[in-house]
Amino acid sequence: MPEDSEELISGGHLVAKALKAEGVERIYTLCGGHIIDIYDGCVDEGIEVVDVRHEQVAAHAADGYARITGRPGCAVVTAGPGTTDAVTGVANAFRAESPMLLIGGQGAHSQHKMGSLQDLPHVEMMAPISKFAATVPDTARVADMVSMAFRECYHGAPGPSFLEIPRDVLDAKVPVAKARVPEAGQYRASTRTAGDPAAVEKLADLLVHAEKPAILLGSQVWTTRATDDAVELVRTLNVPAYMNGAGRGTLPPGDPHHFQLSRRYAFSNADLIVIVGTPFDFRMGYGKRLSPDATVVQIDLDYRTVGRNRDVDLGIVGDAGMILKAVTEAASGRLDGGAVRRKAWLEELRAAEQIAIEKRLPGLKSDAAPIHPYRLVGEINDFLTEDSIYIGDGGDIVTFSGQVVQPKSPGHWMDPGPLGTLGVGVPFVLAAKQARPDKEVVALFGDGAFSLTGWDFETLVRYNLPFVGIVGNNSSMNQIRYGQKAKYGGERERVGNTLGDVHYDRFAQMLGGYGEEVRDPADIAPALQRARESGLPSLINVWVDPDAYAPGTMNQTMYK
């Protein structure tokens, strides 16, 4: 057959075919001349092109989409500032172990080192914050390298990959026969590993004989969709469970094994502590908050995380669900698995939990104005249903919520993760509502956090994505303000951290959403209900007390 009669395909269309093979339903993007052929391919492949107002939002939305669906998210941005704007979103996904692909444009190969428009060394910039970063060298390799990038997203603990595609590579056409287009389901192996069987047996034995065990169920419990296996273990063996990150909601509120406020007490007094899918990072005091006398077991997808910052007595690398299920099976049949012996320990922890609750009650019931943050987050917790996905985006106000808000179902809690990135809220709402339109989305923002990506509230209006948004507004970056006050005194507590009194309710109204202002705590619940019933993207602007700080803020080691 003559070459000029061969069927040709462009690089952008090859990108779209590879995304389709991975099961990507939509890309998040901000347009640029380097990348428009990808759009053309997505139209042909039935992939939705969701356009946002800032590339950071696109990257955060891809991250959020991966967390909600368990499938990799994808963001597509142009070269230079388009890619650098997305760096924060990729970095956040990297620390949060979220699988996503960022595709960035690049100047043409033919203009390499000539100073083409928006030319930057993207790969070198992205390499430290991704699991894979590369340039596509040839049009025939485009789909192949997209598939390669997705494979790398799932090596060990999940994470982001980055590909840059030069404009002439993306726009060029090659014969279809010369382009490798991997078939769906045939280019990635299962990455689920069950862990060392001997280590699993040892952990089962430790749990059976422990008198005061405690288990922390971290984000990897949700990443690996291990909810059922985790619940079976804690109920079968009668083990008190604490949850953090995306692991929140593994057990429903009110479950006899669900604990939240007594973690420090438990970790100081337990004889066996099992840490699942959580590194010994700043959230864990780098492992120093665990009793030195306890036997410590760490389970993680990444061997590099096990034993980092603190020695462990047993480390198991693998899929949380497979390991927990195997441990439960290994412990079954051994009398009662030690369950009865632990009844007094659970009662001891429940008493510690009640003391912590009562300590917070004055704030939770406060009728003061400005509104106490505890009152606000307590009202939000009462407002949530089993179908409410809760998103926290902020500093001090979200620290308050972490002690009070309890998602009712697994996979219904979203926060930035250990990078602590402000501004994830609106893009997470975008991703969550598009991925799960059947779910209600409730988002709590600090006023400073909302300001970072808040203009994409218009995107939510444009795509008709209703959600209930709450801004805890104290006109301050209060988590930092506390540290400055503690370190430098009251005369310098307001340097560089004080914001204007912005009426975010009016901002929402201006952009076509629902907005309402709240100054009286009695008005919080009715306002939330009106936002729910509005059927619109909403912002309830709640004026909170700027002089109330969360205990977690006051205990941060960086201020001491």
Phi, psi and omega per residue, in radians:
M1 nan 2.284 -3.136
P2 -1.049 2.531 -3.052
E3 -1.066 -0.609 -3.060
D4 -1.273 -0.146 3.101
S5 -1.765 0.007 3.116
E6 -1.209 2.565 3.071
E7 -1.243 2.261 -3.098
L8 -1.909 2.697 3.100
I9 -2.494 2.474 -3.111
S10 -1.548 2.892 3.113
G11 -1.077 -0.687 3.136
G12 -1.115 -0.651 3.105
H13 -1.257 -0.530 3.054
L14 -1.197 -0.659 3.038
V15 -0.987 -0.850 -3.090
A16 -1.090 -0.697 3.117
K17 -1.122 -0.676 3.127
A18 -1.200 -0.670 3.083
L19 -1.117 -0.720 3.124
K20 -1.082 -0.716 3.136
A21 -1.114 -0.517 3.132
E22 -1.443 -0.171 -3.131
G23 1.559 0.268 3.115
V24 -1.246 2.188 -3.100
E25 -1.625 -0.471 -3.102
R26 -2.691 2.673 3.018
I27 -1.989 2.591 3.064
Y28 -1.849 2.307 -2.917
T29 -2.715 2.799 2.854
L30 -2.264 2.254 -2.896
C31 -1.142 2.695 3.076
G32 -2.879 2.630 -3.047
G33 -1.067 -0.455 -3.103
H34 -1.230 -0.369 -2.877
I35 -2.105 0.063 -2.964
I36 -1.175 -0.383 3.108
D37 -1.182 -0.432 3.050
I38 -1.144 -0.717 3.091
Y39 -1.011 -0.792 -3.113
D40 -1.048 -0.717 3.097
G41 -1.163 -0.684 3.139
C42 -1.114 -0.663 3.096
V43 -1.043 -0.770 -3.139
D44 -1.154 -0.575 -3.073
E45 -1.613 -0.001 3.121
G46 1.329 0.443 3.108
I47 -1.682 2.216 -3.093
E48 -1.244 2.392 3.083
V49 -1.819 1.912 -3.082
V50 -1.805 1.948 -3.056
D51 -1.702 2.286 -3.088
V52 -2.042 -3.117 -3.044
R53 -1.758 -0.110 3.140
H54 -2.702 2.425 -3.079
E55 -1.147 -0.483 3.058
Q56 -1.050 -0.665 3.106
V57 -1.117 -0.728 3.130
A58 -1.035 -0.796 -3.124
A59 -1.177 -0.768 3.093
H60 -1.080 -0.662 -3.137
A61 -1.160 -0.682 3.084
A62 -1.098 -0.711 3.066
D63 -1.064 -0.866 -3.123
G64 -1.084 -0.678 3.121
Y65 -1.071 -0.721 3.119
A66 -1.115 -0.709 -3.121
R67 -1.122 -0.720 -3.087
I68 -1.268 -0.753 -2.980
T69 -1.646 -0.426 -3.007
G70 1.431 -0.016 3.076
R71 -1.882 2.671 -3.085
P72 -1.161 2.434 3.029
G73 -1.529 2.885 -3.131
C74 -2.478 2.284 3.021
A75 -2.124 2.496 -3.132
V76 -2.213 2.140 -3.074
V77 -2.343 2.800 -3.124
T78 -1.398 -3.140 -3.073
A79 -1.297 3.001 3.020
G80 1.033 -2.062 -3.090
P81 -1.106 -0.461 3.053
G82 -1.073 -0.777 3.135
T83 -1.282 -0.728 -3.127
T84 -1.177 -0.566 3.065
D85 -1.069 -0.510 -3.097
A86 -1.513 -0.108 -3.069
V87 -0.989 -0.766 -3.097
T88 -1.070 -0.706 3.125
G89 -1.131 -0.678 3.105
V90 -1.186 -0.761 3.125
A91 -1.063 -0.702 3.128
N92 -1.121 -0.754 3.108
A93 -1.112 -0.603 3.137
F94 -1.107 -0.834 3.140
R95 -1.258 -0.487 -3.114
A96 -1.576 0.001 3.123
E97 1.022 0.884 -3.094
S98 -1.947 2.184 -3.069
P99 -1.393 2.019 3.092
M100 -2.615 2.755 3.085
L101 -2.057 2.186 2.961
L102 -1.795 2.183 3.033
I103 -1.868 2.163 3.137
G104 -2.017 2.552 3.046
G105 -1.299 2.987 3.087
Q106 -2.791 2.656 3.067
G107 -1.030 2.834 -3.094
A108 -1.113 2.558 3.034
H109 -0.950 -0.648 -3.087
S110 -1.164 -0.255 3.119
Q111 -1.935 0.319 -3.084
H112 -1.011 2.232 3.121
K113 1.168 0.287 3.130
M114 -1.724 -0.100 -3.103
G115 1.497 0.757 3.134
S116 -1.218 2.876 -3.119
L117 -0.983 2.212 3.025
Q118 1.108 0.442 3.126
D119 -1.349 2.180 3.048
L120 -2.538 2.797 3.097
P121 -1.386 1.243 -3.023
H122 -1.032 -0.758 -3.061
V123 -1.081 -0.779 3.134
E124 -1.115 -0.593 3.137
M125 -1.255 -0.623 -3.060
M126 -1.498 -0.405 -3.031
A127 -0.935 -0.760 -3.092
P128 -1.238 -0.280 -3.062
I129 -2.059 0.396 3.109
S130 -2.505 2.858 3.114
K131 -1.478 -0.246 -3.090
F132 -2.830 2.317 3.095
A133 -2.526 2.223 -3.056
A134 -2.748 2.832 3.005
T135 -1.762 2.410 3.040
V136 -1.424 2.067 -2.995
P137 -1.489 -0.333 -2.989
D138 -2.663 2.522 -3.083
T139 -1.016 -0.689 -3.116
A140 -1.118 -0.320 -3.106
R141 -1.668 -0.023 -2.982
V142 -1.008 -1.002 -3.089
A143 -1.112 -0.669 3.130
D144 -1.034 -0.759 -3.093
M145 -1.340 -0.505 3.008
V146 -1.081 -0.775 3.108
S147 -1.123 -0.677 3.088
M148 -1.064 -0.748 3.139
A149 -1.092 -0.710 3.106
F150 -1.132 -0.668 3.090
R151 -1.023 -0.771 -3.088
E152 -1.181 -0.454 3.091
C153 -1.015 -0.425 -3.019
Y154 -1.965 0.289 3.082
H155 -1.432 1.982 -3.056
G156 1.229 -2.370 3.020
A157 -1.222 2.466 -3.102
P158 -1.112 2.904 3.122
G159 3.136 -3.112 -3.070
P160 -1.511 2.680 2.968
S161 -2.139 2.768 3.133
F162 -2.325 2.351 3.006
L163 -2.241 2.321 2.924
E164 -1.865 2.484 -3.111
I165 -2.216 1.912 3.129
P166 -0.990 2.600 -3.012
R167 -1.060 -0.684 -3.133
D168 -1.256 -0.486 3.061
V169 -1.232 -0.705 -3.097
L170 -1.236 -0.689 -3.062
D171 -1.467 -0.388 -3.088
A172 -1.171 2.731 3.083
K173 -2.030 2.454 3.116
V174 -2.263 2.749 3.056
P175 -1.029 2.358 -3.134
V176 -0.948 -0.643 -3.102
A177 -1.120 -0.410 -3.109
K178 -1.586 -0.201 -3.104
A179 -1.674 2.254 3.070
R180 -1.453 2.037 3.095
V181 -2.038 1.722 -3.090
P182 -1.023 2.508 3.129
E183 -1.413 2.500 3.125
A184 -0.967 2.326 3.087
G185 1.345 0.081 -3.060
Q186 -2.143 0.176 -3.125
Y187 -2.192 0.066 3.091
R188 -2.334 2.320 3.092
A189 -1.530 2.808 3.001
S190 -1.130 2.358 3.124
T191 -1.830 0.169 -3.124
R192 -1.363 2.136 3.102
T193 -2.150 2.478 -2.977
A194 -1.561 -0.073 -3.122
G195 1.476 2.885 -3.133
D196 -1.151 2.102 -3.118
P197 -0.988 -0.638 3.129
A198 -1.151 -0.670 3.114
A199 -1.193 -0.653 3.092
V200 -1.067 -0.787 3.107
E201 -1.072 -0.693 -3.131
K202 -1.148 -0.727 3.122
L203 -1.136 -0.713 3.092
A204 -1.021 -0.752 -3.141
D205 -1.133 -0.714 3.116
L206 -1.077 -0.759 -3.129
L207 -1.155 -0.714 -3.131
V208 -1.075 -0.652 -3.037
H209 -1.664 -0.135 -3.117
A210 -1.262 2.473 3.070
E211 -1.662 -0.545 -3.091
K212 -2.333 1.176 3.125
P213 -1.467 2.772 2.993
A214 -2.556 2.548 3.135
I215 -2.232 2.390 3.047
L216 -1.882 2.093 -3.132
L217 -1.750 1.863 -3.054
G218 -1.658 -2.934 -3.018
S219 -1.032 -0.566 -3.104
Q220 -1.160 -0.322 3.048
V221 -1.105 -0.685 3.074
W222 -1.375 -0.703 3.133
T223 -0.939 -0.752 -3.101
T224 -1.612 0.110 3.138
R225 0.912 0.884 -3.050
A226 -1.748 0.299 -3.047
T227 -0.930 -0.934 -3.063
D228 -1.074 -0.697 -3.124
D229 -1.205 -0.654 3.110
A230 -1.173 -0.755 3.139
V231 -1.107 -0.730 -3.140
E232 -1.090 -0.711 -3.132
L233 -1.120 -0.873 -3.047
V234 -1.186 -0.563 3.141
R235 -1.376 -0.676 -3.127
T236 -1.171 -0.728 -3.063
L237 -1.737 0.024 3.075
N238 1.021 1.002 -3.096
V239 -1.973 2.225 3.084
P240 -1.177 2.386 -3.043
A241 -2.103 2.378 2.998
Y242 -1.990 2.611 -3.065
M243 -2.287 2.492 3.034
N244 -2.436 2.918 3.138
G245 0.932 -2.456 -3.127
A246 -1.214 -0.143 3.062
G247 -1.296 -0.219 3.104
R248 -1.077 2.438 -3.106
G249 1.641 -0.105 3.102
T250 -0.966 -0.804 2.991
L251 -1.866 2.444 -3.139
P252 -1.300 2.667 3.041
P253 -0.976 2.448 -3.126
G254 1.606 -0.229 3.070
D255 -1.119 2.394 -3.092
P256 -1.077 -0.281 3.126
H257 -1.805 0.057 3.141
H258 -1.546 2.025 3.091
F259 -2.205 2.620 -3.069
Q260 -2.385 -0.762 -2.967
L261 -1.772 -0.034 -3.090
S262 -1.919 0.373 -3.034
R263 -1.092 -0.775 -3.118
R264 -1.091 -0.708 3.092
Y265 -1.081 -0.784 -3.109
A266 -1.106 -0.782 -3.083
F267 -1.249 -0.317 3.091
S268 -1.506 -0.347 -3.011
N269 -2.115 -0.126 -3.102
A270 -1.256 2.654 3.031
D271 -1.698 -0.254 3.085
L272 -2.495 2.192 3.134
I273 -2.160 2.150 3.127
V274 -1.939 2.069 -3.116
I275 -1.849 2.054 -3.071
V276 -1.965 2.015 2.992
G277 1.127 0.606 3.089
T278 -2.457 2.196 3.126
P279 -1.335 2.796 3.031
F280 -1.426 1.230 -3.135
D281 -1.812 -2.794 -3.056
F282 -1.062 -0.497 -3.141
R283 -1.172 -0.403 -3.125
M284 -1.895 0.285 -3.090
G285 1.026 0.539 -3.111
Y286 0.960 0.529 3.103
G287 1.572 -0.125 -3.071
K288 -1.325 -0.262 -3.134
R289 -1.433 -0.052 3.100
L290 -1.583 2.392 -3.119
S291 -0.943 2.279 3.104
P292 -1.144 -0.291 -3.128
D293 -1.615 -0.143 -3.101
A294 -1.421 2.649 2.929
T295 -1.421 2.189 -3.037
V296 -1.990 2.236 3.116
V297 -2.097 2.342 3.127
Q298 -2.165 2.270 3.107
I299 -2.039 2.237 -3.103
D300 -2.719 2.694 3.081
L301 -1.259 -0.392 -3.024
D302 -2.004 2.099 -3.119
Y303 -1.079 -0.436 -3.109
R304 -1.249 -0.362 -3.136
T305 -1.418 -0.549 -3.059
V306 -1.203 2.133 3.103
G307 1.413 0.073 3.118
R308 -1.361 2.240 -3.136
N309 1.382 -0.320 3.126
R310 -2.687 2.373 3.065
D311 -1.130 2.613 3.075
V312 -2.183 2.719 3.109
D313 -1.446 -0.446 3.129
L314 -2.684 2.255 3.087
G315 -2.136 2.347 3.135
I316 -2.248 2.173 3.127
V317 -1.760 2.195 3.095
G318 2.788 -2.983 -3.110
D319 -1.295 2.192 -3.055
A320 -1.004 -0.773 -3.106
G321 -1.101 -0.809 -3.120
M322 -1.122 -0.688 -3.119
I323 -1.217 -0.821 -3.117
L324 -1.114 -0.673 3.101
K325 -1.111 -0.756 -3.140
A326 -1.131 -0.650 3.131
V327 -1.138 -0.754 3.121
T328 -1.068 -0.763 3.128
E329 -1.126 -0.691 -3.131
A330 -1.176 -0.520 -3.117
A331 -1.506 -0.251 -3.083
S332 -1.203 2.544 3.122
G333 1.524 -0.079 3.117
R334 -1.644 1.446 -3.039
L335 0.931 -2.087 3.105
D336 -1.854 0.270 -3.091
G337 1.181 0.269 -3.121
G338 1.402 0.121 -3.020
A339 -1.079 -0.768 -3.086
V340 -1.123 -0.696 -3.112
R341 -1.037 -0.417 -3.037
R342 -1.617 0.057 -3.109
K343 -1.027 -0.781 -3.118
A344 -1.134 -0.614 3.132
W345 -1.142 -0.745 3.099
L346 -1.133 -0.659 3.101
E347 -1.149 -0.649 3.106
E348 -1.108 -0.754 3.125
L349 -1.199 -0.644 3.136
R350 -1.135 -0.605 3.086
A351 -1.161 -0.732 3.089
A352 -1.114 -0.656 3.110
E353 -1.091 -0.742 -3.107
Q354 -1.162 -0.653 3.096
I355 -1.071 -0.747 3.140
A356 -1.155 -0.679 3.110
I357 -1.093 -0.804 -3.104
E358 -1.137 -0.540 3.096
K359 -1.120 -0.537 -3.107
R360 -1.599 -0.204 -3.038
L361 -0.980 -0.726 3.134
P362 -0.989 -0.713 3.106
G363 -1.232 -0.711 -3.118
L364 -1.116 -0.541 -3.097
K365 -1.784 0.045 -3.017
S366 -1.091 2.379 3.050
D367 -1.804 0.261 -3.070
A368 -1.218 2.704 2.985
A369 -2.327 2.275 0.004
P370 -0.982 2.734 -2.993
I371 -1.242 2.376 3.073
H372 -1.247 2.332 -3.128
P373 -0.977 -0.593 3.101
Y374 -1.072 -0.670 3.123
R375 -1.106 -0.753 -3.139
L376 -1.077 -0.881 -3.073
V377 -1.233 -0.485 3.041
G378 -1.140 -0.728 3.098
E379 -1.127 -0.675 3.114
I380 -1.125 -0.750 3.124
N381 -1.042 -0.729 3.122
D382 -1.170 -0.465 -3.077
F383 -1.351 -0.475 -3.056
L384 -1.171 2.528 3.025
T385 -1.953 3.127 3.106
E386 -1.138 -0.325 -3.130
D387 -1.795 0.229 -3.121
S388 -1.629 2.047 2.960
I389 -1.468 2.129 -3.091
Y390 -1.766 2.308 3.135
I391 -2.145 2.234 3.096
G392 -1.947 2.202 -3.116
D393 -2.404 1.660 3.139
G394 2.941 -3.114 -3.140
G395 -1.737 -1.642 -3.035
D396 -1.103 -0.734 -3.078
I397 -1.140 -0.636 3.122
V398 -1.330 -0.484 3.020
T399 -1.116 -0.715 3.010
F400 -1.003 -0.803 -3.037
S401 -1.170 -0.521 -3.129
G402 -1.108 -0.397 3.128
Q403 -1.556 -0.272 -2.976
V404 -2.105 -0.775 -3.047
V405 -1.278 2.246 3.140
Q406 -2.189 1.882 3.084
P407 -1.066 2.538 -3.019
K408 -1.546 -0.204 -3.064
S409 -2.502 2.724 3.094
P410 -1.143 2.574 3.123
G411 1.286 0.255 -3.083
H412 -1.937 0.358 3.072
W413 -2.227 2.273 3.082
M414 -2.343 2.243 2.986
D415 -2.445 3.021 -3.054
P416 -1.045 -0.652 -2.974
G417 1.770 -2.953 -2.951
P418 -1.199 -0.225 3.067
L419 -1.306 -0.320 3.086
G420 1.138 0.653 -3.042
T421 -1.361 2.098 3.005
L422 -1.375 2.554 3.118
G423 1.805 0.058 3.141
V424 -1.358 -0.275 -2.931
G425 -1.048 -0.992 -3.103
V426 -1.081 -0.819 3.093
P427 -1.112 -0.588 3.059
F428 -1.162 -0.675 3.052
V429 -1.045 -0.810 3.132
L430 -0.971 -0.864 -3.110
A431 -1.176 -0.796 -3.067
A432 -1.134 -0.745 -3.080
K433 -1.262 -0.567 3.083
Q434 -1.298 -0.654 -3.127
A435 -1.291 -0.627 -3.103
R436 -2.277 1.250 -3.125
P437 -1.076 -0.300 3.124
D438 -1.362 -0.204 -3.080
K439 -1.706 2.586 2.930
E440 -1.420 2.429 3.087
V441 -2.008 2.209 3.124
V442 -2.124 2.177 -3.085
A443 -2.192 2.305 3.049
L444 -1.872 2.174 3.137
F445 -2.019 2.497 2.762
G446 -1.339 2.688 -3.113
D447 -1.146 -0.584 3.081
G448 -1.200 -0.725 -3.131
A449 -1.133 -0.759 -3.123
F450 -1.055 -0.616 -3.075
S451 -1.068 -0.453 -3.025
L452 -1.224 -0.685 -3.094
T453 -2.291 0.294 -2.998
G454 -1.136 -0.390 -3.130
W455 -1.119 -0.360 3.086
D456 -1.359 0.091 2.863
F457 -0.971 -0.618 3.098
E458 -1.080 -0.600 3.088
T459 -1.107 -0.694 3.107
L460 -1.126 -0.663 3.073
V461 -1.166 -0.785 -3.090
R462 -1.083 -0.637 -3.138
Y463 -1.635 0.087 3.090
N464 0.973 1.044 -3.095
L465 -2.053 1.537 -3.099
P466 -1.178 2.484 3.037
F467 -2.738 2.846 3.085
V468 -1.785 1.934 3.132
G469 -1.894 2.441 3.119
I470 -2.240 2.236 3.044
V471 -1.846 2.005 3.007
G472 -1.417 1.742 -2.889
N473 -1.824 1.946 3.027
N474 -2.128 0.239 3.102
S475 0.963 0.549 -3.073
S476 -2.612 2.702 2.845
M477 -1.598 1.426 -2.820
N478 -1.275 -0.493 -3.141
Q479 -1.134 -0.653 3.120
I480 -1.343 -0.669 3.124
R481 -0.984 -0.732 -3.141
Y482 -1.035 -0.792 -3.118
G483 -1.097 -0.670 3.126
Q484 -1.183 -0.681 3.107
K485 -1.124 -0.758 -3.116
A486 -1.150 -0.585 -3.021
K487 -1.592 -0.631 -3.003
Y488 -2.073 -0.097 3.112
G489 1.630 2.910 -3.037
G490 -1.092 -0.484 -3.103
E491 -1.209 -0.352 -3.093
R492 -2.136 0.324 -3.095
E493 -1.322 -0.270 -3.033
R494 -1.845 0.351 -3.127
V495 -1.470 2.048 2.990
G496 1.268 0.281 -3.076
N497 -2.369 0.138 -3.038
T498 -1.870 2.244 -3.072
L499 -1.862 2.949 3.060
G500 -1.342 2.861 3.088
D501 -1.425 1.509 -3.045
V502 -1.591 2.300 3.123
H503 -1.579 1.525 -3.072
Y504 -1.166 -0.388 3.051
D505 -1.091 -0.701 3.119
R506 -1.243 -0.605 3.069
F507 -1.025 -0.796 3.116
A508 -1.081 -0.761 3.134
Q509 -1.096 -0.719 -3.141
M510 -1.026 -0.622 -3.085
L511 -1.585 0.060 3.075
G512 1.721 0.213 3.120
G513 -1.809 -2.983 3.111
Y514 -1.738 2.331 3.119
G515 -2.385 2.557 3.135
E516 -2.688 2.524 3.126
E517 -1.824 2.466 3.126
V518 -2.290 2.203 3.057
R519 -2.081 -0.379 -3.131
D520 -1.825 2.223 -3.095
P521 -1.019 -0.478 3.128
A522 -1.162 -0.310 -3.101
D523 -1.592 -0.090 -3.069
I524 -1.112 -0.952 -3.066
A525 -1.054 -0.809 3.103
P526 -1.082 -0.649 3.131
A527 -1.143 -0.735 3.097
L528 -1.060 -0.729 -3.129
Q529 -1.152 -0.690 3.103
R530 -1.139 -0.638 3.087
A531 -1.126 -0.742 3.098
R532 -1.036 -0.748 -3.066
E533 -1.377 -0.240 -3.077
S534 -1.195 -0.487 -3.085
G535 1.223 0.353 -3.096
L536 -2.225 2.783 2.878
P537 -1.024 2.369 -2.997
S538 -2.364 2.718 2.976
L539 -2.376 2.065 3.014
I540 -1.724 1.959 -3.069
N541 -1.548 1.833 -3.053
V542 -1.862 2.066 3.138
W543 -1.406 1.958 -3.082
V544 -1.881 2.796 -3.078
D545 -1.151 2.037 -3.128
P546 -1.260 -0.210 -3.110
D547 -1.776 0.209 3.042
A548 -1.838 2.230 -3.102
Y549 -2.105 2.528 3.108
A550 -1.235 2.521 3.074
P551 -0.951 -0.663 3.127
G552 -1.089 -0.602 3.070
T553 -1.158 -0.791 -3.084
M554 -1.221 -0.363 -3.112
N555 -1.663 0.021 -3.096
Q556 -1.113 2.301 -3.039
T557 -1.188 -0.423 -3.089
M558 -1.177 -0.291 -3.133
Y559 -1.680 0.120 -3.042
K560 -2.033 nan nan
